[in-house]
């Protein structure tokens, strides 16, 4: 019923081709003025002493982009770590991010939606529908945005209601590597002169880019079925008080992301996967009898009150959100259970709620000392029940043959383990940042944030039957977390029974801040230099496989960052050219780190040591003519290990090793041109090029494994051709994605069946086409 309603909400029509940077355009249509809220007040981008990349929602739609994974191709400093399910994906800025399976660890990059911090990384990867702009704040942003912004902030701003009745409907058909259908629509309905509303709905369905040839499946996977709705009410309560209420709900059923076996396996695995053409990142076939998928539902409501009190503005934001995620995962990557090749399937539903409050006082901007000060509180509670199911039937026969478990002489044995675990984060903060003008040209920036964190966790695990071990887990379950049959020397407790809960809690306080100078050489050239301290709170490694060696507190991560920048507005405002150079050092870096458990090297979420990142960035926006727009960026990033910690006997990742998902070079260049015919219909041409050097995907002490897990350099070219009604009442656009059919992997890791490597292949790794349309009314 819901999907039929959303499908009928619009007909198949087109995405707009507005320039990526056009937030506010001057009257002459030649100069460009970008307004952002990167410092929690509306300011011109060229006036703030901070490196910020801005992408409009129209630019995302023009590129056929759906989410932040696609936005990485428009922002050189932004990278995305793809994973089997959305709950384990993560963002990276300037080469720094957090990859962990723990639900008691936080991301390094905070995602903020309409002023509300999203507590969990997975919440941020939903469809970007009816978005006004995305602001990517590069480098630690702890002073104004809090503890989980030690590497940066992605600030997402929705389009606001208009004061006239109107709206749009758009839709599209994408084809070439699986069919996709999209429908989106929005309508502005003013209820009175002082009350405005906007309602947005969307639906999308995609077949997927990988073929699963397993018996009983035999179809495309890596697709999705998503739909949702959002409503915004803006009310001018008085001449000096405005209330904004935003509510949203979405549902997603993704059969993504199947891990492709890209290299030839050995032994019985080679027999089980016979017939698949193993071609590295060009492999497009899997054989999984369980389809990896994610079932998500999220919804929330926020209220923002802005009141003018004298010359100041008081802002209050209250929000509540719920995020439910069920991860269903194929863990053996073959089509069944065989002798010598056990079947491993996971099922892990998770629920989470977040309640947050923020109160801010903002000074007027036309005085010598301007400031923003406030208080913040949030409580994020997450619980998960994760089950692992294993079917096994002993070793493969000699000579090696493919024997299905349950065959004569090979009786199937079914074992399982279920862990119930959760976390509760409480965060309190007081913050303020001010700018003092010594003169018309010279200003100083000072900011402080006091943070208090309380974190508690629980974990219990039960095996059925109460066995000595499960294949592929490499540890026993007899006493759950307290298991001591192999780990008596590592805090094990043989008196504990199977399923005894483990509980722990910790707290921390921190004082972080920002210092800087800003100098205007002229009205069009500004330079700045800043020092920022970033902070990410303590964590625990709370996940299914928790054992005694992983019950310690992971200490808070501290970042010290230095940045200098130059912002230039040239040629009468038609060109903005911004440069930034940076250096940041992270102590107690929270990351997956090699560790030794019962003589076996595993990875665990720990304080992995010290890392650093340095580099230079360039962004430009140029409008050489009224209807020609160019936007681009280039980033050089050197993110590396300084000193990693490793337990005795475990291999050390050498100093100087690049961090994962941190290409040294990355750039993008976008163009759009509108040819005005003077008649009823104009023509548009747009394109985007994204290029990057190789990047490390498999972070391991072994140089050979790092080499095998390196994603090679690649470039993507997208083109769009359009017909546009002269008053923009309708658009029809033809899109070509990945024009030169450049194949690449989004992630490469080891541990596949028979020693093979596993690849995650994104949709953008194949050429495909789209026809989109949009009508405005």
N, C-alpha and C positions, 0 to 999 in steps of 0.2 A: 504494500500500500504506500509506504513512504517513498520507495523508489519510483513508483508510478507517478506519484505527486511531483517529485523532483524532475522527472523526465518531461512531464507536461508543463512544467514551470517555464520552459523556454524551448525554442526550436533551434535547429542546427544553424548557427550563425558565427561571427568572427572575432578574433582577438585584435586588440588595438595595436598600432605600431608607434606609439608615443616614444620619445627618446628616453633612455635609461635614467637620465639625470633630471628630467624636467619636473621638478616639484613645484616651483613657482617661477614663472617666466615673465620678464619685464614687458612693458607695454609695446616696446619697439620690436619684440619678437627676435631680437638679435643677441641681447645679453641674457645670461642665465643666472638666476639666483636660487640657490638651494637652501631650504630652511630645514633644520634638524632639531631634535630634542636630545642630543647626545649628552648634554650636561643638565638635563632635567629642567630646561627652560627652552623656549623657542628662540633659536639664534641662526644667523647666517653661517653656513658651513665654513666660509672663508674667514670668519671672525674668531673661531674657537681654536685654542692651542692643543689640538688633538688630531691624530690620524684617523679619519673616518671615511669609509667607502659607502656610497649611497646607491641603491638600485631601486628603481620604481617598480611598483606592482605591474604597471603596463609593460615595462621591459621584460619582466618575467613571463607575462602572458604572451608577448610577442615571440619569445624564444620557445614557447611551448613548455615552459618550466612549470613543475608542479610543487616543488618543495625546496628545502635548503640544500638537499643533495644537488639539485640542478643549479642553484645559485652559486655554487663554487666555481662554475665556469665563467662567471661574470665578475668575480672578486679575486684577484690574484693572491691575496694573503690568506684566503679562506680555503680549507681543505676538509674533506669528508671521509670518515672511515666507515665503509659499508660493512654490515655484518649479516649473519643469517636471519636475524629478526630485528625489528626497529628498536627494541628495548636495549640492544647491545651496540647500537651505532653511536658515533660521536663526531663532534666538530673539532677542527684544529685551526688556530690562528697563529701565524708566524712560527709554525712548526710545533706548537705546543698544544696538547689536548690530553684527555684522560680516557683510556680504554680499560674497562673493567666489567666483570660479570657481577660484581658485588652491588647489592641494593643499599649498602651502608657507605657508599662512596659517591661523591658528587662530581659533576663535570667541571672542567676548568674554564669553560665558556658558558656564561649565563645567557639564557634566552629569555627575552622580555617581550610579552605580547600585550600591547595597549597598557603599559605601565605595570603589568603583573608579572612577577618572576615565575617562570615554569620550573618547578623543583626537580623534575626528572628529565633526562636528556631525550627520552623517547617521545615526550609530549611535544617537542619542538619540531618533529619531523612529519607533521600532518600536512595536508594540502594547504597551500597558500592561496586563498580565495578572497577576492575583493580587497587586496592589500594596496595601501597607498605607497608605502616604501619600506625598505629594509635598510637599517643603518648598521654597518659592521664597525664596531669600535675596536681598534687594534691595540693590543697590549693590556696590562693589568688595569682594571677599572674598579678596584675595591672601594675607593673612597665614596663614590656615589651609588654603586650598584652591588656592593656586598661581597660575601665570601666566596661564592662560586663563580667569580669572574677574574681569576688570577691570570688568565691568558687573553681575555677579551669579552665583549658583549655583542650579541646579535639582538638588535632592538627592532621589533616588527610593529608597524603602525597600520591599523585598518583604515579604510576609507570611511569618512564621516558622513552623516546624513546631509542632504542638500535642503535648501529652503523652498524648493519648488517640487511639485509632483513630477516624477520622471523615473527613469531606470534604464536597464539594459537587459538583453538576453543574448547569450552566446553559446556556441557549441562547436564541436569539432569531431572529425574522423581522422585518426592516425593509422597508418598501415605501412607494411613493408617488413616488419619483424613482429608480427602479431597485430591484431586489430584492437584499437582503442576508441571508445566513444566518450565524449565529455559534454556535459550540459552545465551551464552556470547562469545565474540570473540574479538581479538585484533591483530593488525598487525603493525610491524615496517617497515617503508619505508624510508631509507636514500636517500635524494635527491641529495646529494653531500657529499664530505668529511667534509663539515662544516655545513650542514643542515640535521637534522634528524626529522622524524615525527612519531607519533603513533596515530592510530585511534582505538577506542574501541566502541563496540555496545552491547546492551543487551536487552533481552525480558524475562518477567516472567509472568505467569498466575497461580492463585491459586483459588480453589473453596471456601475455607473458612472452619472454624472449628465449626461453630454454625449453627443449622438448624432453619430456620424461617418458622413456620407452619401457618402463617397468610394466609387467603383466598386471592388468587391472587398473592401470593409470592411463598410459598411452595418449598423452595430451601435452599441451604447452603449460608451463608453470612460470613462476616469477611475475605473475600478474596481480591484479587487485580488483576489488569491488568496494567503492567508497562513496559515502554520501553524508550530507550534513546541512546544518542551517545555523545562521547567526543573526541576531537582532540587536540593534543599537537604538537607544532612545537618548536624545539630548534635550534637556529642558532648561530654559532660562528662568530659574525660579524667581529671581529679581534682576534688576539691572546689573548687579554686582555678584550674583551667585549663579553658577551653572552646575547642573547635575547630569552626569553621563552614566547610563546603565548599559552594560553589554552582557548578553547571554549567548552561549553557543553550545551546540551538540554535534558530535560526529560519530560515525561508525565506519570501521574499516575491516575488511576481510582480505588479507593479502596472502597469496601462496608464494611468498618470497622469504628468503632467497635461497634457492637450491645451490649447493656447493658442487661445482663441476670438478670432476677428476681430470686434471689437465695433463698429467704425465702417466706413462704406462706403469701399472702396478705389477707386483711379482706374486708368485705362488698361487694360492687358491683364489685370491682377489682378481688375478688376471683372468681366470676362468669365469668368475662370476660377472665380470664386466666385458667379456669377449664381444666384439662387434662394435664397440664404441671407438670412434676415431679420436685418439688422444692428441690434441694439437695445441696444448697450452692455452693461451687466452683466446684461441679461435675455436675451442671446443664448445659445442652448443647442445650436447646431449647428456642427460643423467639417467641413472637407473635406480630410482628410489621407490621402494614399496610404501613408504610413508612420505607424504608430501609436506615438506617444511612449510609452515605458515604461521601467521600472526593474526589473532582476532583482537581487535581493539575497540574500545568505546571510551570516549572522553566527553566531559561536559563541565560547564562552570558558569559562574556569574560574578561580575565585578561592578562596583559602584564607585564613581569618582566625583568628588565635590570640589569645585574650585570657587573660592570666595575672595573677593577683593576686600581687604581689611585696611582701610586707610590707603597708603601707597603700596602695601604689600599684598601678596597673594598666598592664601592658605589652601593647600591641596591635601585632600584625604582620599586614600584609595583602600577599599576593603574588597577582598576577593576570596572565593572558595572554589576549588576545583577538584574533580575526581578523574582518575585515570586508571582504567582497567586494561590489562594486557594479558593475553594467553599465548604463550610460546609453545608451539608444537614442532619438534625438531627431529629430523633424520640424523642419527649419529653414527651410522656405520657406512652409509653412502653406497650400499649395494641393494639388490632387489629381494633379499630374504636372509634367513638364517642358515648357515652352512657349517659343516664340520671344519673347524679351524678358522671360522670367520663368524663370530657371534653377531647377532642382531641387537642394536642398541637404539631405543627410541625414548624421547623425552617429552614430557607434558608439564608445563609450568604456569598455571594461572596466577596472576598477580593483581592486587588491588592497591590503590593509593589515593589519599586525600591530602590536600594542602589548604591551609587557612592562612591568610596574610593580611597585615595591616601596615599602611605607611602614612605618615603625617609629615608634610613639608611646609616650610615657610620660605617664600621666594621674594627677594627684594626687587624694587624697580631697577631697570637696567640703565637709567640715565643719571647715575650718581657715581661718586668716586669709588665707593666701596660697594660692590654688588656681591650677593651671596645666596646660597641655598643651604638650608639646615633642616634636619628632620630626625625622625625616629622610625624604626622598622621592627616588625615582629613577624615571624612565620613559624608554623608547625606543619611538618610533613611526615605523614605516617604511611608506611608501606608494609604489606604482608604478602607472602607467597607460599604456595604449596607446590613443590616441584617433585615430580616422580620420574624415575629412570627405570625402564623395563628392558630386561636382557633375556634373549633366548639363545641357548648354546647347546652344543652336543659333542664336545670334546675336540680332539685334534683332527686335522685332515688325514685321510689314509695315505699310505705310501705304496706305490708312487702317488703323487698328488692328483686328486680327482675332485670334481665338484659334487658333493653329496649334501642333499637337503636335510636339515635337521628334522627328525621324525621318520627318516628312512630306516629299514631294518638294520639293526646293529648300531644305530645312531639315535637313541631316544632324545627327544627335546627336553631340556630343563629350563623352566621359566623362573627367573628370580627378579626381584625389584627392590628398590629403595625409595622411600619418600621422606623428603625433608620439609619441615614447616619452619619458616623463619621470617623475621621482620625487623624493621628499624623505625625509630622515631627521632626526627631532627627538630630541635627547638633552637631558634636563632633570634637574638635580641641585638639591636644596634642603635647607636646614636651617631649622626654624621653631619658634616658641614663642609662646604667648600666656598671660598671667597676669592674675589679678585679686587685688588686695590690699584687704582690708577695714580701713579706718581706724577704723570703728566699726560698730555694728549696722546703720547706715543708709547710710554713705558708703563707696563702693568706687572704686578706680582700675583702669583696664584698660590694659595695655601689651602690644604684640605686635610681633615682628620676623620677617622671612623673608629669608634670603639665597638668591638664585637664580642658577644658572649655566646658560646655554643654549648648545648647539651645534647648528647647522642646516646641512645640506648638501643640494644639489640637483643634478640633471642633466637635460638636455633635448636631444633631437635630433629633427629633422623632415625628412621626405623627401617630395618631390612626385613624382607619377607621372602623365603624363610630366613631365620636368624643364622646367616651363613658367615663364613670366614672371609669372603671377598666377592666382588663382582668384577667381571672382565672389563677392561678399559677404564677402570676407576683407580686402580693401583693403590687401594687402601681398603682396610676392613671396616665393617659396619657394626661389629658386635656391640660396642658401647657408643655408637653414634659419634658425636664430636669427641667424646672422652676415650674413644677406642685406644687401647694400649697393647693389643696383641703384637703390633710391630713398632709401636711408638712409645714404649714405656719410658724412654729417656726424654720424651718431649711432652711433658705435662699430662700424660695419659693417666687414667684412674681406673684400675681393674675392678673396683667395687661398684662402678656405675653400671646400670642396666641399659639394655637396648632402648633408645628413644628418650633417655634422660635429657631434659632441656638444658641448654647452656645459655646463660644470661651475662651481659656485661654492659657497662656504661662508662662514659667519660665526659669530661667538660674541658673547655678551653676559653681563654680570652685573648684578645689581640688588639693592638693599636696600630693602624696602618694609615697611610695618608699620601699626600701629594704636595710637591713644591715645584714652582716654576717661574719663569720670566717670559714675558711676551713683549715684542717691540715692533712697532709699525714704522717701516722705513718710508712708507708713503701710504696714501689711501688704498693702494692696490697691492702692496707687498708687505707681508707680515712674517716675522720669524719668532720661533719659540723654542724653549728648552725646558724639559720637565724631568723630575725624578718622582717615581711612583713606587709605593710598596703594595704588593698584592698579597692576599691571604686566602687560603682554602682550608676549611676546618678539618678536624680529625675525622678518621674513618675506621671502619672494620672491614675485613674481607669476608663478608657474610654471603655465602652462596651454597649451592647443593653439596659440594665436596668438602666443606669445612672440616678440618681435623685439628688435633691439638697444636700443631705447629703454626696454625693460622689464626689463633684466638687473640693475638696481641693487638694493642691499639696502634693504628697507623697515624703517626703524628701529623700535625698541621703542616701544610706546604706554604713556604714563604717565597715571594718573588720580589726582587729588586730590579727596577726597570729604568733605563735612561733613554730619552728620546729628544731629538732635535728635529725641527721641521721648518719649512719655508712654504708659505702659501702666496700664490701670485694670481692676480686678476689682470689680464692683458687685453690689448686691442679693444678697448672700450667696453670690456666686460664679456666679449664673445668667447674668450679663452680663459679657463682656470687651469693652472698647473701647480700641483702640490707635490712636494718632496718631503720624505721623512727618513731619518736614519735612527736605528735603535739598537740597544743591547739590553738583555735581561738575563738574570741568573736566578735559577730556581733551586732552593735548598729543600731537602726532604721531599723531593719530587715523588708524587704518588703515581705509581705505574705498576704494570705487570713486570715482574723481575724473576729471572731464573733462581730456583731454590732446590735444595736437595732434601728429598723425603724418602726415607728407607732406601737410600742408595740410588733413587731414581730422580732425574732432573725434571722438575715441573715448573710451571709459572704460577706466581702468586701475586696478588695485589699487596704491595708493600711500599714503604719509603725506599725507593729504589736508588737514592743517592742524589747527586747534584747534576743538573743539566744547564745549558745556556743556549741562547739564540741571539743572533745579531744579523743585521742586514740593512738594506735600503729599499725604499718603495717610491713609486711614481704613480700619480693619478692625474688624468687630464680630461677636461670636457671642452670641446671646441664646437662652436656654431659659426662656421665661415660664411654661411648664407642663411637666409631666413628658413629654408626648408631642408637644409643639410646639417646633420648632427653627427659628430664623432665623439666617442667616449672610449677611454682605454686606461690600462694600468700595467705596471711591470713591477715584480717583486723579486729581489734576491734575498734568500733566507739561508743562513747557515745555523741550523739547530743541531746540537750535538751533545753527546755524553761528556761530562767533565770527570766525574768519579762515581761509578756505580758500586753499590754495596752488594756483597755476595757472601753467603754462608760458607764456612770451611768445607772444602771439597767440591764446591760448585764452580763452574767456569765463570770468569768475569767478562762482562761486555767491555771491550777496551775503550779507554778515553779517546775521544775524537770520532767515535761511531755516530753516524747521523741518526737522528730521531726518526721514528716512523711517520709516514704521511707528511713529509716535509721536503718537497722538491726544492732544489736550490734556486731554480729559475721557473717563474710562472708569469704568464702575461695574457692579456685579453685586449681585443680591439673590436669595437662595435660601430656600425654606421647605419643611419637610416636617412633616406631621401624621399621627398614627396614632390612629384612633378604635377604642377597645377595646370590643367588643360584650359581652364576658363570655361569649361562646360560643366555638365552635371556630375561627372566622375573624374577623380584624380587617380594617379598611379603612384604606388610606393615600392621602393626597393630597400631592403634592410639585410644586414648580415652581421655575424659575429664570429670571431676567430679566438679560440682559447688554446694555449700551448703551454706545455710544462716539461721540465726535464725529468729524469728518472727519480723514483722515490722508493724508499725502503718500506716494505710491507711486513716482512717477517723479522721481528726484532729478537735476535738470538746471539749468544756468545760465539757461535760457529760462523766463521766467514763464509764457508761453503753454503750454509743454510741462508745466510743473509743474501748471498748472490742469487740463489735460486728463488728467494722471495722478494726480489726487486722488480717493481713495475717499471717497464721501460718508458722512455720519453714518448709522448704522443701529442698530436694536434687535432683539434676538431674545428670544422667549418660548417656553420649553419647559414642558410639563406631563406629569405622571405620575399614573396612578390604579392602585391595587393592592389585591389580596387577599392577606392574610398569615395563615398558620396561627399560632395564639396563641403557640406556642413557637418560632416562626421556622423550622419544618421545611420549609416551602415558601412560595414567593411567586409570584404571577402579576401582571404589571404591563403596563399599556397606556401607551405613550409617544407624545406628539405633539411633534415637533421643529419649530421655527420656525412657531409657531401662526399668525402673520399673514402668512406667505409673503413675507417681506422679502428681496428680491433685493439682492445686493451682490457686489463683486469682492474677491478676496483680493490681487490685484496687477494693476496696469495699467502697460503699458510701450509705447513707440513702436517703430518699425522693422518694422512689419508690411508685407505686400505692398501695393504701391500707396499707401504712406503711411498705411496704416490703423494703429489702435491694437490691441494684443493684451491680452486679459483672461484671468486665471485665475479660474475660478468654483468655489468650494468647495462641497461637498455641503450645507453648512449654509445655503446661499443659496436653498434651496427647502424648502417644507413637506413633511415625510414622517412616517411613523408606524412604530411598532414594537410588537411583542408579545413579551415576554420572560418567562422562567420560571426558577426556581431551586429546587432541592431540596437540603437539607442532611441529612447522616446521620452 
